[in-house]
Amino acid sequence: MDHIFEARKQKIGERVRQALGWLARGRQSSDRADRFLHFFTAIEALLSSDDRNTPIIQNIARNAASILDDTPVGRENIAKTLKDLYSTRSKLVHTGSRNIGDDQVSELENIAHILCWHIIDRTDLSITVQEFQESLQKSSYGLPWKEEEKGRIPV
């Protein structure tokens, strides 16, 4: 727990702490649009990188898919789901559209929770964000993420 709540800067534990804070804010909000934005912010806190050559949703979708599934089809489905949800987020932020259904909010909340759980359970939270990103980049080429601990967490 110290690696989360007493995390040092640029460690993955710090990112997890930030994500857990956004998840809590999302759960506390009564407005669906606010909840949705908070849950996406939690995912961005976990998975965003300094890579300015790739759109943020590409990084997030690829990294989340690598964490959540080891199969190409599973990864493709997860990435597509996140991209579709991000499109909804973009409409909310850029056009002011507040047309968000409970099912979209619930789906995004579940993804954010599962991502947090996988990272907490499978990662040394004292590693740097850069080391974490490197492990995700390697797995994005088709390798399993954290193979040695595969199967410990239900999805």
OpenMM code with the backbone's topology and positions (N, CA, C; nanometers):
from openmm import Vec3, app, unit

residues = "MET ASP HIS ILE PHE GLU ALA ARG LYS GLN LYS ILE GLY GLU ARG VAL ARG GLN ALA LEU GLY TRP LEU ALA ARG GLY ARG GLN SER SER ASP ARG ALA ASP ARG PHE LEU HIS PHE PHE THR ALA ILE GLU ALA LEU LEU SER SER ASP ASP ARG ASN THR PRO ILE ILE GLN ASN ILE ALA ARG ASN ALA ALA SER ILE LEU ASP ASP THR PRO VAL GLY ARG GLU ASN ILE ALA LYS THR LEU LYS ASP LEU TYR SER THR ARG SER LYS LEU VAL HIS THR GLY SER ARG ASN ILE GLY ASP ASP GLN VAL SER GLU LEU GLU ASN ILE ALA HIS ILE LEU CYS TRP HIS ILE ILE ASP ARG THR ASP LEU SER ILE THR VAL GLN GLU PHE GLN GLU SER LEU GLN LYS SER SER TYR GLY LEU PRO TRP LYS GLU GLU GLU LYS GLY ARG ILE PRO VAL".split()
positions = [
    Vec3(0.0820, -0.1192, 0.0000),
    Vec3(0.0000, 0.0000, 0.0000),
    Vec3(0.0861, 0.1252, 0.0000),
    Vec3(0.2056, 0.1164, 0.0613),
    Vec3(0.2941, 0.2331, 0.0618),
    Vec3(0.3327, 0.2740, -0.0796),
    Vec3(0.3446, 0.1754, -0.1705),
    Vec3(0.3824, 0.2073, -0.3078),
    Vec3(0.2713, 0.2823, -0.3812),
    Vec3(0.1509, 0.2804, -0.3253),
    Vec3(0.0398, 0.3560, -0.3837),
    Vec3(0.0217, 0.4879, -0.3098),
    Vec3(0.0015, 0.4809, -0.1795),
    Vec3(-0.0355, 0.6001, -0.1043),
    Vec3(0.0830, 0.6848, -0.0602),
    Vec3(0.2015, 0.6288, -0.0667),
    Vec3(0.3243, 0.7038, -0.0376),
    Vec3(0.4163, 0.6993, -0.1603),
    Vec3(0.3577, 0.6916, -0.2779),
    Vec3(0.4341, 0.6718, -0.4011),
    Vec3(0.5267, 0.7888, -0.4304),
    Vec3(0.6403, 0.7538, -0.4852),
    Vec3(0.7352, 0.8551, -0.5308),
    Vec3(0.6977, 0.8997, -0.6716),
    Vec3(0.7448, 1.0161, -0.7066),
    Vec3(0.7169, 1.0699, -0.8397),
    Vec3(0.7730, 0.9779, -0.9481),
    Vec3(0.6992, 0.9710, -1.0566),
    Vec3(0.7367, 0.8935, -1.1750),
    Vec3(0.7395, 0.7424, -1.1514),
    Vec3(0.6753, 0.6960, -1.0452),
    Vec3(0.6607, 0.5529, -1.0210),
    Vec3(0.5188, 0.5129, -1.0587),
    Vec3(0.5014, 0.3888, -1.0977),
    Vec3(0.3688, 0.3446, -1.1404),
    Vec3(0.2698, 0.3475, -1.0236),
    Vec3(0.3173, 0.3336, -0.9016),
    Vec3(0.2297, 0.3458, -0.7850),
    Vec3(0.1628, 0.4826, -0.7782),
    Vec3(0.2343, 0.5864, -0.8191),
    Vec3(0.1766, 0.7210, -0.8224),
    Vec3(0.0616, 0.7269, -0.9227),
    Vec3(0.0796, 0.6639, -1.0378),
    Vec3(-0.0265, 0.6600, -1.1392),
    Vec3(-0.1488, 0.5844, -1.0872),
    Vec3(-0.1245, 0.4746, -1.0164),
    Vec3(-0.2357, 0.3975, -0.9602),
    Vec3(-0.3113, 0.4822, -0.8581),
    Vec3(-0.2392, 0.5528, -0.7720),
    Vec3(-0.3040, 0.6399, -0.6736),
    Vec3(-0.3914, 0.7447, -0.7428),
    Vec3(-0.3398, 0.8048, -0.8477),
    Vec3(-0.4183, 0.9038, -0.9212),
    Vec3(-0.5437, 0.8395, -0.9812),
    Vec3(-0.5271, 0.7233, -1.0408),
    Vec3(-0.6412, 0.6548, -1.1025),
    Vec3(-0.7468, 0.6193, -0.9980),
    Vec3(-0.7036, 0.5692, -0.8834),
    Vec3(-0.7992, 0.5345, -0.7778),
    Vec3(-0.8756, 0.6580, -0.7301),
    Vec3(-0.8095, 0.7710, -0.7259),
    Vec3(-0.8775, 0.8951, -0.6894),
    Vec3(-0.9845, 0.9334, -0.7892),
    Vec3(-0.9537, 0.9210, -0.9176),
    Vec3(-1.0537, 0.9522, -1.0211),
    Vec3(-1.1681, 0.8516, -1.0197),
    Vec3(-1.1373, 0.7257, -0.9923),
    Vec3(-1.2440, 0.6259, -0.9804),
    Vec3(-1.3377, 0.6614, -0.8652),
    Vec3(-1.2818, 0.7021, -0.7541),
    Vec3(-1.3640, 0.7398, -0.6387),
    Vec3(-1.4527, 0.8600, -0.6723),
    Vec3(-1.3962, 0.9585, -0.7400),
    Vec3(-1.4757, 1.0754, -0.7788),
    Vec3(-1.5882, 1.0347, -0.8738),
    Vec3(-1.5580, 0.9433, -0.9643),
    Vec3(-1.6608, 0.8962, -1.0564),
    Vec3(-1.7744, 0.8255, -0.9853),
    Vec3(-1.7403, 0.7420, -0.8902),
    Vec3(-1.8436, 0.6700, -0.8154),
    Vec3(-1.9287, 0.7640, -0.7306),
    Vec3(-1.8710, 0.8735, -0.6863),
    Vec3(-1.9430, 0.9679, -0.6011),
    Vec3(-2.0326, 1.0633, -0.6794),
    Vec3(-2.0071, 1.0786, -0.8063),
    Vec3(-2.0839, 1.1736, -0.8860),
    Vec3(-2.2209, 1.1156, -0.9236),
    Vec3(-2.3227, 1.2001, -0.9172),
    Vec3(-2.4566, 1.1549, -0.9556),
    Vec3(-2.4847, 1.1804, -1.1036),
    Vec3(-2.4029, 1.2627, -1.1663),
    Vec3(-2.4227, 1.2964, -1.3079),
    Vec3(-2.3479, 1.1961, -1.3954),
    Vec3(-2.4202, 1.1329, -1.4886),
    Vec3(-2.3590, 1.0300, -1.5742),
    Vec3(-2.2420, 1.0837, -1.6549),
    Vec3(-2.2567, 1.2026, -1.7112),
    Vec3(-2.1492, 1.2587, -1.7935),
    Vec3(-2.0233, 1.2820, -1.7094),
    Vec3(-2.0418, 1.3350, -1.5894),
    Vec3(-1.9269, 1.3557, -1.5011),
    Vec3(-1.8622, 1.2224, -1.4643),
    Vec3(-1.9443, 1.1235, -1.4331),
    Vec3(-1.8915, 0.9906, -1.3998),
    Vec3(-1.8069, 0.9376, -1.5149),
    Vec3(-1.8620, 0.9478, -1.6351),
    Vec3(-1.7942, 0.8991, -1.7548),
    Vec3(-1.6572, 0.9662, -1.7701),
    Vec3(-1.6538, 1.0976, -1.7562),
    Vec3(-1.5268, 1.1706, -1.7698),
    Vec3(-1.4276, 1.1318, -1.6605),
    Vec3(-1.4756, 1.1135, -1.5394),
    Vec3(-1.3862, 1.0735, -1.4306),
    Vec3(-1.3278, 0.9346, -1.4558),
    Vec3(-1.4090, 0.8420, -1.5054),
    Vec3(-1.3590, 0.7068, -1.5319),
    Vec3(-1.2566, 0.7081, -1.6452),
    Vec3(-1.2793, 0.7916, -1.7463),
    Vec3(-1.1796, 0.8000, -1.8537),
    Vec3(-1.0517, 0.8635, -1.8025),
    Vec3(-1.0647, 0.9614, -1.7162),
    Vec3(-0.9459, 1.0244, -1.6592),
    Vec3(-0.8663, 0.9229, -1.5777),
    Vec3(-0.9335, 0.8329, -1.5089),
    Vec3(-0.8646, 0.7273, -1.4344),
    Vec3(-0.7824, 0.6397, -1.5288),
    Vec3(-0.8417, 0.6014, -1.6400),
    Vec3(-0.7704, 0.5180, -1.7374),
    Vec3(-0.6534, 0.5945, -1.7974),
    Vec3(-0.6741, 0.7207, -1.8286),
    Vec3(-0.5645, 0.8019, -1.8826),
    Vec3(-0.4520, 0.8158, -1.7807),
    Vec3(-0.4863, 0.8306, -1.6533),
    Vec3(-0.3836, 0.8413, -1.5494),
    Vec3(-0.2970, 0.7156, -1.5465),
    Vec3(-0.3580, 0.6011, -1.5674),
    Vec3(-0.2842, 0.4745, -1.5663),
    Vec3(-0.1987, 0.4549, -1.6906),
    Vec3(-0.2541, 0.4882, -1.8064),
    Vec3(-0.1954, 0.4387, -1.9314),
    Vec3(-0.1403, 0.5436, -2.0268),
    Vec3(-0.1576, 0.6701, -1.9970),
    Vec3(-0.1053, 0.7701, -2.0900),
    Vec3(0.0473, 0.7689, -2.0862),
    Vec3(0.1060, 0.8109, -2.1948),
    Vec3(0.2523, 0.8108, -2.2047),
    Vec3(0.2995, 0.9450, -2.2594),
    Vec3(0.4293, 0.9592, -2.2663),
    Vec3(0.4886, 1.0818, -2.3205),
    Vec3(0.5034, 1.0758, -2.4719),
    Vec3(0.4577, 0.9686, -2.5330),
    Vec3(0.4679, 0.9532, -2.6780),
    Vec3(0.3761, 1.0541, -2.7462),
    Vec3(0.4342, 1.1562, -2.8050),
    Vec3(0.3563, 1.2614, -2.8711),
    Vec3(0.3338, 1.2321, -3.0197),
    Vec3(0.3873, 1.1196, -3.0675),
    Vec3(0.3707, 1.0826, -3.2077),
    Vec3(0.2463, 0.9993, -3.2325),
    Vec3(0.1868, 0.9473, -3.1257),
    Vec3(0.0704, 0.8612, -3.1378),
    Vec3(-0.0449, 0.9240, -3.0607),
    Vec3(-0.1638, 0.9286, -3.1208),
    Vec3(-0.2788, 0.9834, -3.0481),
    Vec3(-0.3012, 0.9096, -2.9162),
    Vec3(-0.3455, 0.9834, -2.8159),
    Vec3(-0.3606, 0.9267, -2.6812),
    Vec3(-0.4510, 0.8042, -2.6804),
    Vec3(-0.5578, 0.8055, -2.7578),
    Vec3(-0.6482, 0.6903, -2.7557),
    Vec3(-0.5813, 0.5670, -2.8148),
    Vec3(-0.4918, 0.5854, -2.9102),
    Vec3(-0.4195, 0.4702, -2.9650),
    Vec3(-0.3337, 0.4053, -2.8569),
    Vec3(-0.2620, 0.4883, -2.7803),
    Vec3(-0.1798, 0.4359, -2.6706),
    Vec3(-0.2658, 0.3676, -2.5657),
    Vec3(-0.3714, 0.4346, -2.5253),
    Vec3(-0.4562, 0.3801, -2.4194),
    Vec3(-0.5221, 0.2500, -2.4641),
    Vec3(-0.5775, 0.2484, -2.5836),
    Vec3(-0.6461, 0.1287, -2.6336),
    Vec3(-0.5485, 0.0115, -2.6463),
    Vec3(-0.4309, 0.0382, -2.7017),
    Vec3(-0.3316, -0.0682, -2.7199),
    Vec3(-0.2828, -0.1196, -2.5848),
    Vec3(-0.2534, -0.0280, -2.4926),
    Vec3(-0.2025, -0.0699, -2.3620),
    Vec3(-0.3081, -0.1437, -2.2797),
    Vec3(-0.4293, -0.0930, -2.2786),
    Vec3(-0.5371, -0.1603, -2.2046),
    Vec3(-0.5608, -0.2994, -2.2613),
    Vec3(-0.5621, -0.3106, -2.3927),
    Vec3(-0.5840, -0.4402, -2.4561),
    Vec3(-0.4718, -0.5380, -2.4210),
    Vec3(-0.3486, -0.4880, -2.4153),
    Vec3(-0.2354, -0.5744, -2.3790),
    Vec3(-0.2460, -0.6241, -2.2355),
    Vec3(-0.2950, -0.5395, -2.1471),
    Vec3(-0.3092, -0.5777, -2.0067),
    Vec3(-0.4236, -0.6771, -1.9886),
    Vec3(-0.5327, -0.6549, -2.0584),
    Vec3(-0.6558, -0.7293, -2.0313),
    Vec3(-0.6704, -0.8596, -2.1081),
    Vec3(-0.5966, -0.8779, -2.2165),
    Vec3(-0.6151, -1.0002, -2.2959),
    Vec3(-0.4858, -1.0344, -2.3673),
    Vec3(-0.4576, -1.1626, -2.3816),
    Vec3(-0.3370, -1.2071, -2.4509),
    Vec3(-0.3636, -1.2527, -2.5936),
    Vec3(-0.4898, -1.2588, -2.6343),
    Vec3(-0.5200, -1.3070, -2.7693),
    Vec3(-0.5388, -1.1903, -2.8649),
    Vec3(-0.5015, -1.2070, -2.9909),
    Vec3(-0.5192, -1.0989, -3.0876),
    Vec3(-0.6657, -1.0537, -3.1012),
    Vec3(-0.7575, -1.1484, -3.1061),
    Vec3(-0.8994, -1.1126, -3.1209),
    Vec3(-0.9493, -1.0387, -2.9972),
    Vec3(-0.9126, -1.0871, -2.8804),
    Vec3(-0.9526, -1.0210, -2.7563),
    Vec3(-0.8975, -0.8803, -2.7478),
    Vec3(-0.7710, -0.8654, -2.7846),
    Vec3(-0.7097, -0.7326, -2.7829),
    Vec3(-0.7783, -0.6383, -2.8815),
    Vec3(-0.8097, -0.6901, -2.9970),
    Vec3(-0.8784, -0.6077, -3.0974),
    Vec3(-1.0139, -0.5612, -3.0447),
    Vec3(-1.0884, -0.6504, -2.9827),
    Vec3(-1.2206, -0.6145, -2.9297),
    Vec3(-1.2118, -0.5106, -2.8182),
    Vec3(-1.1163, -0.5287, -2.7287),
    Vec3(-1.0994, -0.4327, -2.6199),
    Vec3(-1.0590, -0.2969, -2.6752),
    Vec3(-0.9651, -0.2954, -2.7672),
    Vec3(-0.9212, -0.1684, -2.8264),
    Vec3(-1.0369, -0.0983, -2.8967),
    Vec3(-1.1176, -0.1739, -2.9699),
    Vec3(-1.2325, -0.1142, -3.0394),
    Vec3(-1.3324, -0.0569, -2.9398),
    Vec3(-1.3593, -0.1301, -2.8338),
    Vec3(-1.4518, -0.0819, -2.7313),
    Vec3(-1.4030, 0.0499, -2.6730),
    Vec3(-1.2748, 0.0560, -2.6378),
    Vec3(-1.2214, 0.1786, -2.5804),
    Vec3(-1.2232, 0.2944, -2.6806),
    Vec3(-1.1946, 0.2658, -2.8046),
    Vec3(-1.1991, 0.3720, -2.9063),
    Vec3(-1.3416, 0.4240, -2.9239),
    Vec3(-1.4389, 0.3345, -2.9219),
    Vec3(-1.5792, 0.3773, -2.9326),
    Vec3(-1.6188, 0.4621, -2.8117),
    Vec3(-1.5786, 0.4192, -2.6930),
    Vec3(-1.6085, 0.4966, -2.5730),
    Vec3(-1.5365, 0.6315, -2.5752),
    Vec3(-1.4169, 0.6340, -2.6295),
    Vec3(-1.3427, 0.7596, -2.6391),
    Vec3(-1.4103, 0.8557, -2.7363),
    Vec3(-1.4701, 0.8018, -2.8394),
    Vec3(-1.5455, 0.8852, -2.9329),
    Vec3(-1.6616, 0.9532, -2.8603),
    Vec3(-1.7275, 0.8790, -2.7743),
    Vec3(-1.8350, 0.9361, -2.6926),
    Vec3(-1.7792, 1.0434, -2.6005),
    Vec3(-1.6652, 1.0180, -2.5417),
    Vec3(-1.5998, 1.1154, -2.4552),
    Vec3(-1.5674, 1.2430, -2.5327),
    Vec3(-1.5164, 1.2270, -2.6547),
    Vec3(-1.4822, 1.3437, -2.7365),
    Vec3(-1.6054, 1.4274, -2.7683),
    Vec3(-1.7161, 1.3610, -2.7980),
    Vec3(-1.8407, 1.4347, -2.8231),
    Vec3(-1.8832, 1.5128, -2.7002),
    Vec3(-1.8695, 1.4505, -2.5856),
    Vec3(-1.9046, 1.5157, -2.4601),
    Vec3(-1.8180, 1.6398, -2.4373),
    Vec3(-1.6893, 1.6241, -2.4541),
    Vec3(-1.5960, 1.7324, -2.4246),
    Vec3(-1.6001, 1.8413, -2.5310),
    Vec3(-1.6060, 1.8029, -2.6569),
    Vec3(-1.5892, 1.9013, -2.7648),
    Vec3(-1.7195, 1.9574, -2.8199),
    Vec3(-1.8308, 1.8892, -2.8005),
    Vec3(-1.9577, 1.9425, -2.8519),
    Vec3(-2.0580, 1.9715, -2.7418),
    Vec3(-2.0266, 1.9313, -2.6211),
    Vec3(-2.1182, 1.9539, -2.5102),
    Vec3(-2.2317, 1.8536, -2.5029),
    Vec3(-2.2292, 1.7542, -2.5906),
    Vec3(-2.3320, 1.6507, -2.5879),
    Vec3(-2.3255, 1.5762, -2.4558),
    Vec3(-2.4380, 1.5631, -2.3879),
    Vec3(-2.4415, 1.4935, -2.2589),
    Vec3(-2.5230, 1.3648, -2.2698),
    Vec3(-2.5357, 1.3147, -2.3920),
    Vec3(-2.6146, 1.1956, -2.4194),
    Vec3(-2.5295, 1.0707, -2.3950),
    Vec3(-2.5230, 1.0296, -2.2698),
    Vec3(-2.4442, 0.9133, -2.2313),
    Vec3(-2.5352, 0.8181, -2.1551),
    Vec3(-2.5367, 0.6944, -2.1985),
    Vec3(-2.6218, 0.5952, -2.1348),
    Vec3(-2.5552, 0.5289, -2.0152),
    Vec3(-2.6387, 0.4751, -1.9284),
    Vec3(-2.5882, 0.4019, -1.8116),
    Vec3(-2.4973, 0.2868, -1.8526),
    Vec3(-2.5310, 0.2213, -1.9642),
    Vec3(-2.4508, 0.1065, -2.0078),
    Vec3(-2.3091, 0.1493, -2.0451),
    Vec3(-2.2942, 0.2654, -2.1086),
    Vec3(-2.1609, 0.3139, -2.1441),
    Vec3(-2.0803, 0.3487, -2.0186),
    Vec3(-2.1452, 0.4134, -1.9239),
    Vec3(-2.0776, 0.4506, -1.7996),
    Vec3(-2.0351, 0.3256, -1.7240),
    Vec3(-2.1228, 0.2286, -1.7138),
    Vec3(-2.0909, 0.1037, -1.6435),
    Vec3(-1.9780, 0.0276, -1.7113),
    Vec3(-1.9819, 0.0215, -1.8431),
    Vec3(-1.8770, -0.0493, -1.9161),
    Vec3(-1.7409, 0.0157, -1.8926),
    Vec3(-1.7373, 0.1484, -1.8993),
    Vec3(-1.6115, 0.2188, -1.8785),
    Vec3(-1.5631, 0.2037, -1.7344),
    Vec3(-1.6539, 0.2112, -1.6392),
    Vec3(-1.6167, 0.1922, -1.4989),
    Vec3(-1.5572, 0.0536, -1.4775),
    Vec3(-1.6190, -0.0474, -1.5354),
    Vec3(-1.5675, -0.1843, -1.5215),
    Vec3(-1.4275, -0.1970, -1.5798),
    Vec3(-1.4064, -0.1391, -1.6973),
    Vec3(-1.2740, -0.1453, -1.7596),
    Vec3(-1.1708, -0.0780, -1.6697),
    Vec3(-1.2045, 0.0397, -1.6180),
    Vec3(-1.1107, 0.1123, -1.5321),
    Vec3(-1.0776, 0.0322, -1.4062),
    Vec3(-1.1783, -0.0278, -1.3446),
    Vec3(-1.1556, -0.1082, -1.2239),
    Vec3(-1.0676, -0.2292, -1.2535),
    Vec3(-1.0968, -0.2985, -1.3604),
    Vec3(-1.0197, -0.4180, -1.3944),
    Vec3(-0.8751, -0.3813, -1.4277),
    Vec3(-0.8556, -0.2706, -1.4989),
    Vec3(-0.7194, -0.2265, -1.5284),
    Vec3(-0.6427, -0.1984, -1.3990),
    Vec3(-0.7058, -0.1258, -1.3079),
    Vec3(-0.6401, -0.0978, -1.1796),
    Vec3(-0.6046, -0.2274, -1.1084),
    Vec3(-0.6988, -0.3193, -1.1044),
    Vec3(-0.6753, -0.4448, -1.0351),
    Vec3(-0.5592, -0.5224, -1.0958),
    Vec3(-0.5583, -0.5325, -1.2275),
    Vec3(-0.4494, -0.6044, -1.2946),
    Vec3(-0.3152, -0.5404, -1.2637),
    Vec3(-0.3084, -0.4095, -1.2699),
    Vec3(-0.1814, -0.3408, -1.2472),
    Vec3(-0.1373, -0.3572, -1.1021),
    Vec3(-0.2287, -0.3423, -1.0092),
    Vec3(-0.1941, -0.3588, -0.8676),
    Vec3(-0.1463, -0.5009, -0.8404),
    Vec3(-0.2131, -0.5979, -0.8973),
    Vec3(-0.1825, -0.7374, -0.8687),
    Vec3(-0.0609, -0.7897, -0.9434),
    Vec3(-0.0339, -0.7377, -1.0602),
    Vec3(0.0695, -0.7964, -1.1458),
    Vec3(0.1951, -0.7127, -1.1631),
    Vec3(0.2000, -0.5962, -1.1023),
    Vec3(0.3118, -0.5060, -1.1276),
    Vec3(0.3796, -0.4670, -0.9976),
    Vec3(0.5091, -0.4579, -1.0026),
    Vec3(0.5851, -0.4011, -0.8923),
    Vec3(0.5600, -0.2505, -0.8979),
    Vec3(0.4849, -0.1994, -0.8036),
    Vec3(0.4412, -0.0598, -0.8077),
    Vec3(0.5532, 0.0389, -0.7803),
    Vec3(0.6729, -0.0107, -0.7509),
    Vec3(0.7857, 0.0784, -0.7297),
    Vec3(0.8654, 0.1030, -0.8581),
    Vec3(0.8266, 0.0361, -0.9684),
    Vec3(0.8986, 0.0597, -1.0939),
    Vec3(0.8594, 0.1960, -1.1504),
    Vec3(0.9418, 0.2453, -1.2385),
    Vec3(0.9134, 0.3752, -1.2992),
    Vec3(0.8026, 0.3612, -1.4030),
    Vec3(0.7406, 0.4723, -1.4312),
    Vec3(0.6378, 0.4750, -1.5357),
    Vec3(0.7007, 0.4328, -1.6683),
    Vec3(0.8240, 0.4738, -1.6928),
    Vec3(0.8918, 0.4366, -1.8166),
    Vec3(0.9094, 0.2848, -1.8265),
    Vec3(0.9491, 0.2205, -1.7182),
    Vec3(0.9633, 0.0740, -1.7196),
    Vec3(0.8288, 0.0065, -1.7449),
    Vec3(0.7253, 0.0579, -1.6827),
    Vec3(0.5907, 0.0056, -1.7034),
    Vec3(0.5501, 0.0194, -1.8500),
    Vec3(0.5734, 0.1378, -1.9059),
    Vec3(0.5396, 0.1617, -2.0463),
    Vec3(0.6185, 0.0687, -2.1387),
    Vec3(0.7434, 0.0444, -2.1066),
    Vec3(0.8249, -0.0458, -2.1882),
    Vec3(0.7692, -0.1876, -2.1852),
    Vec3(0.7209, -0.2328, -2.0696),
    Vec3(0.6628, -0.3677, -2.0620),
    Vec3(0.5359, -0.3759, -2.1460),
    Vec3(0.4584, -0.2682, -2.1466),
    Vec3(0.3373, -0.2670, -2.2289),
    Vec3(0.3714, -0.2607, -2.3775),
    Vec3(0.4734, -0.1850, -2.4113),
    Vec3(0.5126, -0.1749, -2.5523),
    Vec3(0.5566, -0.3102, -2.6061),
    Vec3(0.6337, -0.3837, -2.5278),
    Vec3(0.6765, -0.5173, -2.5702),
    Vec3(0.5561, -0.6087, -2.5921),
    Vec3(0.4608, -0.6043, -2.5013),
    Vec3(0.3454, -0.6929, -2.5143),
    Vec3(0.2533, -0.6497, -2.6271),
    Vec3(0.2592, -0.5242, -2.6679),
    Vec3(0.1703, -0.4792, -2.7746),
    Vec3(0.2068, -0.5395, -2.9102),
    Vec3(0.3224, -0.6058, -2.9166),
    Vec3(0.3612, -0.6735, -3.0404),
    Vec3(0.3157, -0.8188, -3.0421),
    Vec3(0.2270, -0.8543, -2.9487),
    Vec3(0.1690, -0.9877, -2.9484),
    Vec3(0.2110, -1.0745, -2.8322),
    Vec3(0.3099, -1.0309, -2.7556),
    Vec3(0.3517, -1.1090, -2.6401),
    Vec3(0.2523, -1.0926, -2.5260),
    Vec3(0.2374, -1.1941, -2.4435),
    Vec3(0.1519, -1.1774, -2.3252),
    Vec3(0.2140, -1.0748, -2.2312),
    Vec3(0.1284, -1.0010, -2.1609),
    Vec3(0.1771, -0.9071, -2.0600),
    Vec3(0.1836, -0.9805, -1.9282),
    Vec3(0.2988, -0.9805, -1.8673),
    Vec3(0.3186, -1.0450, -1.7376),
    Vec3(0.2843, -1.1939, -1.7447),
    Vec3(0.3443, -1.2629, -1.8381),
    Vec3(0.3198, -1.4054, -1.8613),
    Vec3(0.3350, -1.4889, -1.7347),
    Vec3(0.4337, -1.4552, -1.6523),
    Vec3(0.4597, -1.5371, -1.5345),
    Vec3(0.3432, -1.5382, -1.4361),
    Vec3(0.2547, -1.4410, -1.4481),
    Vec3(0.1416, -1.4337, -1.3547),
    Vec3(0.0072, -1.4492, -1.4274),
    Vec3(0.0131, -1.4937, -1.5490),
    Vec3(-0.1079, -1.5100, -1.6299),
    Vec3(-0.2062, -1.6047, -1.5611),
    Vec3(-0.3314, -1.5652, -1.5627),
    Vec3(-0.4353, -1.6494, -1.5104),
    Vec3(-0.4681, -1.6281, -1.3644),
    Vec3(-0.4019, -1.5371, -1.2981),
    Vec3(-0.4282, -1.5149, -1.1556),
    Vec3(-0.5533, -1.4328, -1.1314),
    Vec3(-0.5903, -1.3503, -1.2269),
    Vec3(-0.6987, -1.2551, -1.2039),
    Vec3(-0.8129, -1.2837, -1.3009),
    Vec3(-0.9335, -1.2950, -1.2508),
    Vec3(-1.0458, -1.3119, -1.3431),
    Vec3(-1.0757, -1.1826, -1.4150),
    Vec3(-1.1103, -1.1925, -1.5409),
    Vec3(-1.1470, -1.0732, -1.6196),
    Vec3(-1.2952, -1.0612, -1.6241),
] * unit.nanometer
topology = app.Topology()
chain = topology.addChain("A")
for resn in residues:
    res = topology.addResidue(resn, chain)
    for name in ("N", "CA", "C"):
        topology.addAtom(name, app.Element.getBySymbol(name[0]), res)
